[in-house]
């Protein structure tokens, strides 16, 4: 089996929609990572839950979630874990890795929407979500399945 890491914000979590809909957005608009409960209450990206489920079920990949949590929002670490459990239950509950150094991850694939926090230096194959080559989950599934 190959190892596949999937980022949360902007890949499976619609973080920006959560930010824009947050009741305290104006107060925190210059420091959106500090918005209270912004991760906890975020909705999934379109087709993300079903797509991750297909990757979990296909038998080709050992799937992990690799995300970065902002240091200025201490609740975000537990809220990200709660979010994963809410949408994936036991399947990914103990497969959440929170790190600011995705280049330290050892695996075959990383799906991420940004090059930050070591994602751009990942040693395996980087699948840049939201780009022309991988604009959405359909294109990612077509490539990986």
PyMOL commands that set and color helices and strands:
alter all, ss='L'
color gray80, all
select helices_A, chain A and resi 15-21+25-28+32-34+48-57+75-91+102-104+119-121+137-144
alter helices_A, ss='H'
color red, helices_A
select strands_A, chain A and resi 2-6+61-67+96-98+109-112+125-128
alter strands_A, ss='S'
color yellow, strands_A
deselect
rebuild
show_as cartoon
